[in-house]
Each structure stands twice: as C-alpha cells, then as structure tokens.
C-alpha cells in the first residue's frame, strides 16, 4: 500500500490530530458496483485538513459540556413534521440495529432497525445502555444538524463528498477499497465491517460486533483511520441519485437551495418532504450480501433529521496548508 508522511495540524497535535490532504485531481465514483456511483468523472480538489479519526464519544462529550448542546435524538419530534405518526412515537429516541437470529427479507430494512425511545449518543442501544468502555468509539445517533453544530464549535466544517472520497482513497487511484483491490489481504480484515450473512450471522473475523475504538484498524495512505466501516459519516453535499459526470463539478453544481432540497427528497416517501445528504464510508453493518459500501466510491442518501446507531462523522478545516 502507498504510504505518505502525514502532515499534522499544529493546533491538534496534543488532542485529535488532523491530516493535511494536498490539492489534486482524481477519478471520482465507480461503474463496477451500485448505480448511484456512476459515472466515473474527474474532480479537482483543493488542499484541506481532515480529522485523522472519526469524532469520538470523548470529543462529543467535551462539546456538550462546553455548550450544553442537546442532540436531535434527545428532543421530542414535532407532530407537524411527521404526518400520521403515532403519538407514542413523538418522544425522544433514535433507530437502533437489532441483530436477527435467522435470515430475513433484505428488501425491508424494518426487519433489523427498531425505533427505540431514549436511544441517543449517551445511550447507544437505549436508556439502559451507556458509554462504559466506549469513550474512544465514534459517537453515534448523530443527525446532520448535530454534526454541523459540533463542527461550528470546533471551528471546522463537514467535508464535501468529493473531499471525503479523495481523502479516503489515500492516493490510490481507482482501487476498490481504501487499501487496494483485495478484500482481506493475507486473510486479514482491514476495517470494521460485517463478516457473514447480514443481518443474522456475524462471524466476527474482525473482532467486533458493533463499533470499534477509532484507530484500531490500519490507516490508509494518507494516515487516516476508519475511512471504511465502523460508522457512516455525514458530508455537506445534497444527495442526487447519480453523479453529473461533468469534470470538476459535483452532481448539484449551480442548483438553488430550494431545488437541491426538492431533488434530494425520497421519491418513495413523498408525504414526508425531508431532504437528504450524502453519507460515505459504510459501517460495521455493511456486508457483501447486502451493502458492499465500505468503499471510497460508495455513497448513500440519509434524511437530515435521522439519527441511527451506526451514524457519525468527522470534520475538515479548509485553512491553507
């Protein structure tokens, strides 16, 4: 694997380091896997700093202590935002993964996701759970506005989809994974993902049933950790069902905010007009039989009001290097 000497952000050396990603041009997307990754196109990216690790529970706790911030999952939803929702559902909570004991219909995500009252970043599986032993795990149950609030407090931003993918590739052009083309080099899992048949059989070849502490799997060529698996990561880009294919442009260049929000709603849920942002990186729940999305080119839509037990983020800083 290509390895480069990372340049560490001087203001982060004693806490959570950031890595400088030099400006460059790369081929974004893939035409070998899912349609939403099409077409492969050339994109130019300016240099930027990016967090070496996903934002951890320790990091987020410092933010909450300093600001008193309350995440979206900790607030009761507004009835007008969810027409037809049962009153008992309009309480603070979030979506939690529930492993099954047998094969299920993979076309219905409700077979393994359960909305749990009282689930939030401090209680990842629900009110009876806590962060004991998980202080260095990535923070989860983070909605888009929560990630934005943290970035603002930290003096950073969320990455664009192109910045995230460029950084995740680690200098490897056109490779399937952040480490190359081989799924498990020498039989060694390179990321925290699901091994076995999702969502009922996890062989635990990587040693983790759920999230893992940041930094325990090998870094990519830029010295970044967990750019594949562990938790999905928010980006700042609105979701569109494919790339535009115009060199140097994102899928939504030149569109108004209104058009972007309208374009990024879920056509299967037209009664709920909640726009979606792009997620990158996959998570510990991604498996080849269902979601081979722990690849740099992979992308997924996520409603901006959603928080889930495998959803986190990392930040960028666009100061000059």
Secondary structure, DSSP 8 states (H G I E B T S, - for coil): -------B-GGGTTSS-EEEE--EEEEE--SSS-GGG---EEEEE--EEEESS--BHHHHHHHHHHH----GGGS---GGGSTT--GGGSSSEEEEE---SS---TT-GGGTEEEEET-BTTBTTSTT---TT-TTBB--S--HHHHHHHHHHHT-EE--HHHHHHHHHTT-TT-SBTTBS-TTGGG---SB---SSTTT----TTS-SS--BTT-S---TTS---SSBSSEEEEEEE--SS----TT--TTTT--HHHHHHHTS-TT-TTS---EEEEES--TT--TTT----STT--EEEETT--BTTEE--EEE----
